Amino acid sequence: MSEMSMDVVPSLVLNKEGLEFLQWSSIRVRRDQLLRESDHTQVQDSPLNEGQRAQAAAYRKLLRDVPQDVGDPFTVVWPEKPGFLK
């Protein structure tokens, strides 16, 4: 069995930028999932009334703005889902 030099083994410890990249990726995955879960609220034949549809649209806008509104991926505050969607 041959021994590998420590210089050849890649580091498994991520630097700050790597951790931030992974966190942003995780945030986008969650955001996209929440958007998909509320897609049905914006179609014309949705059973929601106009007020509920407007609330859902506002919630979806806040979700889409999450990556742009926050500078630190570890301090994201998710918008509250309207009660009728819970």
The first five atom37 places (N, CA, C, CB, O) and aatype in JSON, in Angstrom:
{
  "aatype": [12, 15, 6, 12, 15, 12, 3, 19, 19, 14, 15, 10, 19, 10, 2, 11, 6, 7, 10, 6, 13, 10, 5, 17, 15, 15, 9, 1, 19, 1, 1, 3, 5, 10, 10, 1, 6, 15, 3, 8, 16, 5, 19, 5, 3, 15, 14, 10, 2, 6, 7, 5, 1, 0, 5, 0, 0, 0, 18, 1, 11, 10, 10, 1, 3, 19, 14, 5, 3, 19, 7, 3, 14, 13, 16, 19, 19, 17, 14, 6, 11, 14, 7, 13, 10, 11],
  "atom_mask": [
    [1, 1, 1, 1, 1],
    [1, 1, 1, 1, 1],
    [1, 1, 1, 1, 1],
    [1, 1, 1, 1, 1],
    [1, 1, 1, 1, 1],
    [1, 1, 1, 1, 1],
    [1, 1, 1, 1, 1],
    [1, 1, 1, 1, 1],
    [1, 1, 1, 1, 1],
    [1, 1, 1, 1, 1],
    [1, 1, 1, 1, 1],
    [1, 1, 1, 1, 1],
    [1, 1, 1, 1, 1],
    [1, 1, 1, 1, 1],
    [1, 1, 1, 1, 1],
    [1, 1, 1, 1, 1],
    [1, 1, 1, 1, 1],
    [1, 1, 1, 0, 1],
    [1, 1, 1, 1, 1],
    [1, 1, 1, 1, 1],
    [1, 1, 1, 1, 1],
    [1, 1, 1, 1, 1],
    [1, 1, 1, 1, 1],
    [1, 1, 1, 1, 1],
    [1, 1, 1, 1, 1],
    [1, 1, 1, 1, 1],
    [1, 1, 1, 1, 1],
    [1, 1, 1, 1, 1],
    [1, 1, 1, 1, 1],
    [1, 1, 1, 1, 1],
    [1, 1, 1, 1, 1],
    [1, 1, 1, 1, 1],
    [1, 1, 1, 1, 1],
    [1, 1, 1, 1, 1],
    [1, 1, 1, 1, 1],
    [1, 1, 1, 1, 1],
    [1, 1, 1, 1, 1],
    [1, 1, 1, 1, 1],
    [1, 1, 1, 1, 1],
    [1, 1, 1, 1, 1],
    [1, 1, 1, 1, 1],
    [1, 1, 1, 1, 1],
    [1, 1, 1, 1, 1],
    [1, 1, 1, 1, 1],
    [1, 1, 1, 1, 1],
    [1, 1, 1, 1, 1],
    [1, 1, 1, 1, 1],
    [1, 1, 1, 1, 1],
    [1, 1, 1, 1, 1],
    [1, 1, 1, 1, 1],
    [1, 1, 1, 0, 1],
    [1, 1, 1, 1, 1],
    [1, 1, 1, 1, 1],
    [1, 1, 1, 1, 1],
    [1, 1, 1, 1, 1],
    [1, 1, 1, 1, 1],
    [1, 1, 1, 1, 1],
    [1, 1, 1, 1, 1],
    [1, 1, 1, 1, 1],
    [1, 1, 1, 1, 1],
    [1, 1, 1, 1, 1],
    [1, 1, 1, 1, 1],
    [1, 1, 1, 1, 1],
    [1, 1, 1, 1, 1],
    [1, 1, 1, 1, 1],
    [1, 1, 1, 1, 1],
    [1, 1, 1, 1, 1],
    [1, 1, 1, 1, 1],
    [1, 1, 1, 1, 1],
    [1, 1, 1, 1, 1],
    [1, 1, 1, 0, 1],
    [1, 1, 1, 1, 1],
    [1, 1, 1, 1, 1],
    [1, 1, 1, 1, 1],
    [1, 1, 1, 1, 1],
    [1, 1, 1, 1, 1],
    [1, 1, 1, 1, 1],
    [1, 1, 1, 1, 1],
    [1, 1, 1, 1, 1],
    [1, 1, 1, 1, 1],
    [1, 1, 1, 1, 1],
    [1, 1, 1, 1, 1],
    [1, 1, 1, 0, 1],
    [1, 1, 1, 1, 1],
    [1, 1, 1, 1, 1],
    [1, 1, 1, 1, 1]
  ],
  "atom_positions": [
    [[0.85, -1.17, 0.0], [0.0, 0.0, 0.0], [0.89, 1.23, 0.0], [-0.96, 0.0, 1.21], [1.76, 1.37, 0.86]],
    [[0.68, 2.13, -0.95], [1.52, 3.31, -1.02], [0.95, 4.42, -0.16], [1.68, 3.78, -2.48], [-0.27, 4.53, 0.01]],
    [[1.81, 5.22, 0.36], [1.38, 6.34, 1.19], [1.32, 7.59, 0.33], [2.33, 6.55, 2.39], [2.18, 7.83, -0.51]],
    [[0.28, 8.39, 0.56], [0.15, 9.65, -0.18], [0.74, 10.77, 0.66], [-1.34, 9.94, -0.54], [0.63, 10.78, 1.88]],
    [[1.33, 11.69, -0.01], [1.84, 12.88, 0.65], [0.66, 13.76, 1.04], [2.83, 13.64, -0.26], [-0.34, 13.79, 0.32]],
    [[0.74, 14.46, 2.12], [-0.33, 15.37, 2.56], [-0.53, 16.5, 1.55], [0.01, 15.96, 3.95], [-1.59, 17.12, 1.52]],
    [[0.48, 16.78, 0.73], [0.36, 17.83, -0.27], [-0.62, 17.45, -1.38], [1.72, 18.14, -0.88], [-1.17, 18.32, -2.05]],
    [[-0.84, 16.16, -1.58], [-1.7, 15.68, -2.65], [-3.16, 15.58, -2.22], [-1.21, 14.31, -3.13], [-4.06, 15.67, -3.05]],
    [[-3.4, 15.41, -0.94], [-4.76, 15.24, -0.42], [-5.43, 16.61, -0.35], [-4.75, 14.55, 0.98], [-4.93, 17.51, 0.33]],
    [[-6.57, 16.79, -1.04], [-7.25, 18.09, -0.98], [-7.83, 18.34, 0.4], [-8.36, 18.16, -2.05], [-8.24, 17.41, 1.1]],
    [[-7.87, 19.57, 0.77], [-8.42, 19.95, 2.07], [-9.94, 19.83, 2.04], [-8.01, 21.38, 2.45], [-10.58, 20.23, 1.08]],
    [[-10.5, 19.27, 3.09], [-11.94, 19.16, 3.21], [-12.53, 20.33, 4.01], [-12.31, 17.84, 3.87], [-13.74, 20.43, 4.17]],
    [[-11.66, 21.2, 4.5], [-12.1, 22.36, 5.26], [-12.33, 23.51, 4.29], [-11.07, 22.74, 6.36], [-11.42, 23.92, 3.57]],
    [[-13.55, 24.04, 4.28], [-13.87, 25.14, 3.38], [-13.47, 26.47, 3.98], [-15.36, 25.15, 3.06], [-13.5, 26.66, 5.2]],
    [[-13.09, 27.4, 3.13], [-12.8, 28.74, 3.6], [-14.12, 29.51, 3.7], [-11.79, 29.47, 2.64], [-15.18, 28.97, 3.38]],
    [[-14.06, 30.74, 4.14], [-15.27, 31.55, 4.35], [-16.08, 31.68, 3.06], [-14.89, 32.95, 4.88], [-17.31, 31.56, 3.09]],
    [[-15.41, 31.93, 1.95], [-16.11, 32.1, 0.68], [-16.81, 30.8, 0.27], [-15.13, 32.55, -0.41], [-17.92, 30.83, -0.27]],
    [[-16.16, 29.68, 0.51], [-16.76, 28.4, 0.19], [-18.0, 28.11, 1.02], [0.0, 0.0, 0.0], [-19.0, 27.61, 0.51]],
    [[-17.94, 28.44, 2.31], [-19.1, 28.26, 3.19], [-20.24, 29.17, 2.77], [-18.72, 28.53, 4.65], [-21.4, 28.76, 2.76]],
    [[-19.92, 30.41, 2.43], [-20.96, 31.34, 1.98], [-21.6, 30.86, 0.68], [-20.37, 32.75, 1.79], [-22.81, 30.94, 0.52]],
    [[-20.79, 30.35, -0.24], [-21.32, 29.83, -1.5], [-22.3, 28.69, -1.24], [-20.17, 29.36, -2.4], [-23.37, 28.65, -1.84]],
    [[-21.93, 27.77, -0.36], [-22.82, 26.65, -0.04], [-24.1, 27.13, 0.63], [-22.1, 25.65, 0.88], [-25.18, 26.61, 0.35]],
    [[-23.99, 28.12, 1.51], [-25.18, 28.65, 2.19], [-26.1, 29.33, 1.19], [-24.77, 29.64, 3.3], [-27.32, 29.14, 1.24]],
    [[-25.54, 30.14, 0.28], [-26.38, 30.79, -0.75], [-27.06, 29.75, -1.62], [-25.53, 31.72, -1.64], [-28.23, 29.91, -1.97]],
    [[-26.36, 28.68, -1.95], [-26.95, 27.61, -2.75], [-28.13, 26.98, -2.01], [-25.9, 26.54, -3.09], [-29.17, 26.71, -2.6]],
    [[-27.95, 26.75, -0.74], [-29.02, 26.17, 0.09], [-30.22, 27.12, 0.17], [-28.49, 25.87, 1.51], [-31.36, 26.68, 0.12]],
    [[-29.95, 28.4, 0.28], [-31.02, 29.41, 0.34], [-31.81, 29.41, -0.97], [-30.44, 30.82, 0.62], [-33.04, 29.45, -0.95]],
    [[-31.13, 29.36, -2.07], [-31.82, 29.36, -3.37], [-32.68, 28.11, -3.55], [-30.8, 29.46, -4.51], [-33.79, 28.19, -4.09]],
    [[-32.18, 26.97, -3.11], [-32.95, 25.73, -3.2], [-34.23, 25.85, -2.37], [-32.11, 24.52, -2.72], [-35.31, 25.5, -2.84]],
    [[-34.11, 26.35, -1.15], [-35.29, 26.5, -0.29], [-36.27, 27.52, -0.88], [-34.87, 26.94, 1.14], [-37.47, 27.29, -0.91]],
    [[-35.72, 28.65, -1.36], [-36.58, 29.68, -1.96], [-37.35, 29.13, -3.14], [-35.74, 30.89, -2.4], [-38.55, 29.34, -3.27]],
    [[-36.65, 28.41, -4.01], [-37.31, 27.85, -5.19], [-38.38, 26.84, -4.81], [-36.27, 27.19, -6.1], [-39.42, 26.77, -5.47]],
    [[-38.14, 26.07, -3.76], [-39.14, 25.11, -3.29], [-40.38, 25.84, -2.77], [-38.55, 24.2, -2.18], [-41.51, 25.46, -3.08]],
    [[-40.17, 26.9, -1.99], [-41.31, 27.67, -1.46], [-42.09, 28.35, -2.58], [-40.81, 28.73, -0.45], [-43.31, 28.44, -2.52]],
    [[-41.4, 28.81, -3.6], [-42.09, 29.41, -4.75], [-42.93, 28.35, -5.48], [-41.07, 30.04, -5.72], [-44.07, 28.61, -5.85]],
    [[-42.34, 27.17, -5.69], [-43.1, 26.11, -6.38], [-44.34, 25.72, -5.58], [-42.21, 24.87, -6.59], [-45.4, 25.46, -6.16]],
    [[-44.22, 25.68, -4.25], [-45.35, 25.31, -3.4], [-46.48, 26.33, -3.47], [-44.89, 25.15, -1.96], [-47.63, 26.0, -3.16]],
    [[-46.18, 27.55, -3.87], [-47.21, 28.58, -3.94], [-47.56, 28.98, -5.38], [-46.76, 29.81, -3.17], [-48.29, 29.95, -5.58]],
    [[-47.05, 28.27, -6.36], [-47.35, 28.57, -7.76], [-48.85, 28.55, -8.02], [-46.66, 27.56, -8.67], [-49.37, 29.39, -8.76]],
    [[-49.55, 27.61, -7.42], [-50.98, 27.45, -7.68], [-51.81, 28.67, -7.27], [-51.49, 26.23, -6.95], [-52.95, 28.81, -7.7]],
    [[-51.25, 29.53, -6.45], [-52.01, 30.68, -5.97], [-52.17, 31.76, -7.03], [-51.33, 31.27, -4.75], [-53.0, 32.66, -6.87]],
    [[-51.4, 31.69, -8.09], [-51.4, 32.76, -9.07], [-52.12, 32.43, -10.38], [-49.99, 33.15, -9.38], [-52.15, 33.25, -11.29]],
    [[-52.68, 31.24, -10.47], [-53.41, 30.88, -11.68], [-54.84, 31.41, -11.59], [-53.42, 29.35, -11.89], [-55.39, 31.58, -10.5]],
    [[-55.43, 31.67, -12.74], [-56.76, 32.28, -12.79], [-57.85, 31.43, -12.15], [-57.14, 32.56, -14.22], [-58.77, 31.97, -11.54]],
    [[-57.75, 30.12, -12.26], [-58.8, 29.27, -11.69], [-58.5, 28.83, -10.26], [-59.0, 28.06, -12.56], [-59.08, 27.86, -9.77]],
    [[-57.61, 29.54, -9.59], [-57.31, 29.27, -8.19], [-58.55, 29.53, -7.34], [-56.11, 30.13, -7.71], [-59.29, 30.47, -7.62]],
    [[-58.79, 28.72, -6.31], [-59.96, 28.94, -5.45], [-59.81, 30.13, -4.5], [-60.23, 27.7, -4.65], [-60.72, 30.43, -3.73]],
    [[-58.67, 30.81, -4.55], [-58.43, 31.94, -3.66], [-59.21, 33.17, -4.13], [-56.93, 32.27, -3.58], [-59.45, 33.35, -5.32]],
    [[-59.6, 34.0, -3.16], [-60.23, 35.27, -3.53], [-59.13, 36.27, -3.91], [-61.13, 35.83, -2.37], [-57.94, 35.98, -3.76]],
    [[-59.53, 37.44, -4.39], [-58.55, 38.43, -4.87], [-57.6, 38.89, -3.76], [-59.27, 39.64, -5.47], [-56.41, 39.11, -4.01]],
    [[-58.12, 39.05, -2.54], [-57.28, 39.47, -1.42], [-56.22, 38.43, -1.1], [0.0, 0.0, 0.0], [-55.06, 38.77, -0.88]],
    [[-56.61, 37.18, -1.08], [-55.67, 36.1, -0.82], [-54.64, 35.99, -1.94], [-56.41, 34.76, -0.64], [-53.45, 35.78, -1.7]],
    [[-55.11, 36.14, -3.17], [-54.18, 36.07, -4.3], [-53.15, 37.2, -4.22], [-54.96, 36.14, -5.65], [-51.98, 37.0, -4.54]],
    [[-53.59, 38.38, -3.8], [-52.67, 39.51, -3.65], [-51.67, 39.26, -2.52], [-53.45, 40.81, -3.37], [-50.49, 39.58, -2.65]],
    [[-52.14, 38.68, -1.41], [-51.23, 38.35, -0.31], [-50.2, 37.32, -0.75], [-52.02, 37.82, 0.91], [-49.02, 37.42, -0.42]],
    [[-50.65, 36.32, -1.5], [-49.74, 35.29, -1.99], [-48.72, 35.9, -2.96], [-50.52, 34.15, -2.68], [-47.55, 35.54, -2.94]],
    [[-49.18, 36.82, -3.8], [-48.26, 37.48, -4.75], [-47.21, 38.29, -3.99], [-49.04, 38.39, -5.73], [-46.04, 38.28, -4.37]],
    [[-47.61, 38.98, -2.93], [-46.67, 39.76, -2.13], [-45.66, 38.84, -1.44], [-47.42, 40.62, -1.08], [-44.46, 39.14, -1.39]],
    [[-46.13, 37.72, -0.92], [-45.26, 36.73, -0.28], [-44.24, 36.2, -1.29], [-46.09, 35.57, 0.31], [-43.05, 36.08, -0.97]],
    [[-44.7, 35.89, -2.5], [-43.81, 35.38, -3.54], [-42.78, 36.42, -3.95], [-44.62, 34.94, -4.76], [-41.63, 36.07, -4.23]],
    [[-43.16, 37.68, -3.99], [-42.21, 38.76, -4.3], [-41.12, 38.81, -3.23], [-42.94, 40.13, -4.4], [-39.94, 38.93, -3.55]],
    [[-41.52, 38.73, -1.96], [-40.54, 38.73, -0.87], [-39.59, 37.54, -0.99], [-41.26, 38.7, 0.5], [-38.39, 37.67, -0.74]],
    [[-40.13, 36.38, -1.36], [-39.27, 35.21, -1.55], [-38.25, 35.45, -2.66], [-40.12, 33.97, -1.87], [-37.07, 35.13, -2.51]],
    [[-38.71, 36.0, -3.77], [-37.79, 36.25, -4.89], [-36.72, 37.27, -4.53], [-38.58, 36.73, -6.12], [-35.63, 37.25, -5.09]],
    [[-37.03, 38.17, -3.6], [-36.08, 39.21, -3.2], [-35.07, 38.75, -2.15], [-36.83, 40.39, -2.67], [-34.12, 39.48, -1.85]],
    [[-35.25, 37.55, -1.59], [-34.37, 37.11, -0.5], [-32.89, 37.2, -0.85], [-34.7, 35.68, -0.12], [-32.15, 37.8, -0.07]],
    [[-32.41, 36.67, -1.96], [-30.98, 36.77, -2.2], [-30.47, 38.19, -2.4], [-30.62, 35.96, -3.4], [-29.33, 38.49, -2.05]],
    [[-31.31, 39.07, -2.95], [-30.87, 40.43, -3.22], [-30.92, 41.32, -1.98], [-31.71, 41.03, -4.32], [-30.13, 42.25, -1.87]],
    [[-31.82, 41.04, -1.06], [-32.02, 41.92, 0.09], [-31.08, 41.64, 1.25], [-33.43, 41.81, 0.55], [-31.01, 42.44, 2.19]],
    [[-30.37, 40.54, 1.21], [-29.55, 40.14, 2.35], [-28.1, 40.04, 1.92], [-30.04, 38.8, 2.95], [-27.79, 39.4, 0.91]],
    [[-27.22, 40.66, 2.67], [-25.8, 40.59, 2.34], [-25.1, 39.38, 2.95], [0.0, 0.0, 0.0], [-24.15, 38.86, 2.37]],
    [[-25.58, 38.94, 4.09], [-24.96, 37.83, 4.8], [-25.87, 36.61, 4.7], [-24.68, 38.19, 6.29], [-26.99, 36.64, 5.22]],
    [[-25.43, 35.55, 4.06], [-26.3, 34.39, 3.88], [-26.66, 33.67, 5.17], [-25.66, 33.43, 2.94], [-27.54, 32.81, 5.18]],
    [[-25.98, 34.0, 6.26], [-26.25, 33.33, 7.53], [-27.27, 34.1, 8.38], [-24.95, 33.15, 8.31], [-27.59, 33.7, 9.5]],
    [[-27.77, 35.23, 7.84], [-28.75, 36.02, 8.6], [-30.06, 36.2, 7.83], [-28.17, 37.39, 8.93], [-30.79, 37.16, 8.09]],
    [[-30.36, 35.3, 6.91], [-31.58, 35.4, 6.12], [-32.79, 35.23, 7.03], [-31.59, 34.34, 4.99], [-32.85, 34.29, 7.83]],
    [[-33.74, 36.14, 6.9], [-35.01, 36.03, 7.6], [-36.06, 35.77, 6.52], [-35.35, 37.33, 8.46], [-36.29, 36.61, 5.65]],
    [[-36.68, 34.61, 6.59], [-37.65, 34.22, 5.58], [-38.98, 34.94, 5.82], [-37.86, 32.7, 5.58], [-39.39, 35.11, 6.97]],
    [[-39.64, 35.36, 4.74], [-40.94, 36.0, 4.91], [-41.95, 34.98, 5.46], [-41.44, 36.58, 3.57], [-41.85, 33.78, 5.2]],
    [[-42.9, 35.49, 6.21], [-43.91, 34.6, 6.8], [-44.94, 34.23, 5.74], [-44.6, 35.28, 8.01], [-45.46, 35.07, 5.01]],
    [[-45.21, 32.94, 5.68], [-46.2, 32.43, 4.72], [-47.59, 32.86, 5.19], [-46.12, 30.87, 4.59], [-47.89, 32.73, 6.38]],
    [[-48.43, 33.36, 4.29], [-49.8, 33.72, 4.67], [-50.51, 32.53, 5.31], [-50.59, 34.23, 3.44], [-50.3, 31.38, 4.91]],
    [[-51.34, 32.8, 6.29], [-52.0, 31.75, 7.05], [-52.8, 30.79, 6.2], [0.0, 0.0, 0.0], [-52.85, 29.6, 6.53]],
    [[-53.42, 31.24, 5.14], [-54.23, 30.36, 4.32], [-53.39, 29.39, 3.47], [-55.12, 31.18, 3.42], [-53.94, 28.48, 2.85]],
    [[-52.07, 29.6, 3.44], [-51.18, 28.69, 2.72], [-50.52, 27.67, 3.64], [-50.13, 29.49, 1.99], [-49.85, 26.76, 3.16]],
    [[-50.69, 27.82, 4.94], [-50.02, 26.92, 5.88], [-50.73, 25.59, 6.0], [-49.94, 27.57, 7.24], [-50.29, 24.73, 6.75]]
  ]
}
